[in-house]
Amino acid sequence: EPVLTIGTDWESSASQQSGTVQQATSAELKKTVRIPSEFEGKRIFIRINGTSHQAELSVNGKFVRDYWGGFCSWTADITDFVKPGEDALLELSLERTQGLGRFIRFSPRLTEPAEIFAVPESHIERMRFSTDFDKDYRNATLQLWTKVSGSPDGSIRISITGQDGKKLAVSPSTIRLPKDMDEFRYNFTVRN
């Protein structure tokens, strides 16, 4: 899927100078972007790849979500707040919180470029694997946890390549997504 990268050059009410101690305790960042028309019929997300301090995201004047922490990536579904092919006003309110303020002395700011991307209405929202090896570390059982958004109607195919570039035997190699569950766990056996 296409990704729209949004730089860190948002309009700001506070200094964005990095590398020096600043006294600002809050910042209002604004950026107008055109949502690609190719995003029509898809779920549209923004990924904020790092903010210093507490953040609150609004799109076209409407609150979307807040985030506590710093310097980590976080996402928000903005589908209901934007229209593909039209401009969207993104606003980030950043505030230095008491707990973080003692350690992070910079003005609140966007630390990395943000991204807007689209995914199909039905998509894998989250996926995590856990691996249990046999005593020789040759074969394993993989446990898959996944959360599917939308109407799960499809399957997941698992393919694993070894260090030598050869495909490993995975059983089962394809699982059908259950239609009545959005979150599930499944075990796979991998043989080397």
ABEGO torsion letter per residue (X at the ends): XBBBBBBAABBBABBABBGBBBABABBBBBBBBBBBAAABGBBBBBBBAEBBEBBBBBBGGBBABBBBEBGBBBBBBAAAABBBGBBBBBBBBBBBBAAAAAABABBBBBABBBBBBBBBABBBABBBBBBBBBAAGABBBBBBBBBBBEBBBEBBBBBBBBAAGBBBBBOBABBBBBAABABBBBBBBBBX
